[in-house]
Amino acid sequence: MEPAGEKGKKQVPLRLSAELYRELAVWAEDEFRSVNGQIEYLLRECVRRRKKERPNE
């Protein structure tokens, strides 16, 4: 059995410039996501692409 929170989501404080936040908010709205959901989606895509580029890591 895994310790509590291992399968759940982790909270991570994140500081963004106001301009970047606005850009992410517009993008998220275009794709029917929350800003948090958009950030998580983008990070997952980056990790997925990195794994594709470096399959042995």
GISULGI-V280680 format. One record per run of one state. SS is the DSSP state (helix for helix, strand for strand, loop for the rest). FROM is the first residue (numbers start at 1). LEN is the number of residues. If there is no record, write none. Layout:
((SS;FROM;LEN) (SS;FROM;LEN))
//
This chain:
((loop;1;17) (helix;18;13) (loop;31;4) (helix;35;19) (loop;54;4))
//
